[in-house]
Amino acid sequence: MKVIGHRLKMARQALGMSQRDVCALLNVHTATWNHWETGRRMPDPMVIVEFANSCKVSLDWVYNGQQVGIQFTTELLVAIGQRLRTARSALELHPEEMSATLRIGMDTLDNWENGRSLPDIGTMILLANRFAISLDWIYRGDPSNLPYRIAVRVLKTDE
């Protein structure tokens, strides 16, 4: 139960939603959601399905941590955050510029770059297209097809 609750919390935070936001979306009490996130109670499977569908979260990921062959561990979140920071730095963008370009708050960018949450897939695609970086590099660390100025930074940090 705690593992599923932790994933619900990670998904909620990655989407930049508060507990109140999710509760309003799913029509449940905040205390109930809190019990689910902390593992004190198990949500009804239909609520998990509604959450997954509404928030574009994979049921496989909620239940077993797998999504398109990727398990979103703390280490992976941190690695993705480091890659986002590396790309921003290589492109010589200040955090304020990156936030404005993606239309997000500075705190959201900070959470992404420090591995506390992930952008939704739509934002990841926008980011990849806008800055000419591949989703494979963001998610898996595959440096193929990276622009030269980012690839140089990646190679320096991997040494």
NUGU-196867 format. One line per 4 residues: number of its first residue (from 1); their letters; for each residue x, y, z of C-alpha. Coordinates in steps of 0.2 Angstrom, whole numbers. Layout:
<nodes>
NUM = A = X/Y/Z | ...
</nodes>
This chain:
<nodes>
1 = MKVI = 0/0/0 | 14/12/4 | 22/10/-13 | 6/14/-22
5 = GHRL = 3/29/-11 | 21/35/-14 | 18/33/-33 | 2/43/-32
9 = KMAR = 11/57/-22 | 25/57/-35 | 13/58/-49 | 3/72/-41
13 = QALG = 19/82/-37 | 26/79/-55 | 10/86/-62 | 12/101/-50
17 = MSQR = -5/97/-42 | -9/100/-24 | -19/87/-14 | -33/99/-15
21 = DVCA = -32/99/-34 | -32/80/-35 | -46/79/-23 | -57/91/-32
25 = LLNV = -53/82/-48 | -58/65/-41 | -71/71/-29 | -63/64/-13
29 = HTAT = -59/72/3 | -42/78/7 | -40/67/22 | -44/52/11
33 = WNHW = -31/56/-2 | -19/59/12 | -22/42/19 | -19/34/2
37 = ETGR = -3/44/-1 | 4/39/16 | -1/21/14 | -13/20/28
41 = RMPD = -27/15/16 | -28/8/-1 | -38/18/-14 | -53/9/-23
45 = PMVI = -46/3/-40 | -58/13/-49 | -52/29/-41 | -34/24/-47
49 = VEFA = -40/21/-64 | -49/38/-64 | -33/47/-57 | -22/38/-71
53 = NSCK = -34/43/-85 | -37/61/-79 | -18/64/-76 | -11/54/-90
57 = VSLD = -2/42/-78 | 1/24/-83 | -8/11/-72 | 7/0/-74
61 = WVYN = 17/13/-66 | 5/16/-52 | 4/-3/-48 | 22/-9/-52
65 = GQQV = 33/6/-56 | 35/1/-74 | 31/13/-89 | 37/10/-106
69 = GIQF = 51/0/-99 | 56/14/-87 | 55/13/-68 | 54/30/-61
73 = TTEL = 66/28/-46 | 73/42/-35 | 89/40/-44 | 81/42/-61
77 = LVAI = 72/57/-56 | 88/65/-50 | 97/60/-66 | 83/67/-77
81 = GQRL = 85/83/-67 | 103/84/-70 | 101/82/-88 | 88/96/-89
85 = RTAR = 100/107/-79 | 115/102/-91 | 104/107/-106 | 99/123/-99
89 = SALE = 117/127/-94 | 124/122/-111 | 111/133/-120 | 117/147/-108
93 = LHPE = 99/150/-102 | 96/157/-85 | 83/148/-74 | 71/163/-77
97 = EMSA = 73/162/-96 | 69/143/-96 | 54/146/-84 | 47/159/-96
101 = TLRI = 50/149/-111 | 41/134/-104 | 28/145/-95 | 31/137/-78
105 = GMDT = 36/144/-61 | 54/145/-55 | 49/133/-41 | 43/120/-53
109 = LDNW = 59/122/-63 | 69/120/-47 | 59/104/-43 | 63/97/-60
113 = ENGR = 81/101/-60 | 83/94/-42 | 74/77/-45 | 59/81/-34
117 = SLPD = 46/80/-49 | 45/78/-68 | 37/88/-81 | 22/80/-89
121 = IGTM = 25/72/-106 | 18/87/-116 | 30/99/-107 | 44/86/-110
125 = ILLA = 40/86/-129 | 39/105/-129 | 56/106/-120 | 64/93/-132
129 = NRFA = 58/102/-148 | 62/119/-142 | 80/115/-137 | 83/101/-150
133 = ISLD = 87/88/-137 | 80/70/-138 | 68/62/-126 | 80/47/-126
137 = WIYR = 93/58/-118 | 82/66/-106 | 74/49/-100 | 88/37/-103
141 = GDPS = 104/47/-104 | 107/42/-123 | 118/56/-130 | 115/51/-148
145 = NLPY = 108/65/-159 | 112/79/-146 | 117/96/-152 | 136/98/-151
149 = RIAV = 136/111/-137 | 126/100/-126 | 135/84/-131 | 152/92/-126
153 = RVLK = 145/96/-109 | 138/79/-107 | 154/71/-111 | 163/82/-99
157 = TDE = 152/78/-84 | 153/59/-89 | 172/59/-87
</nodes>
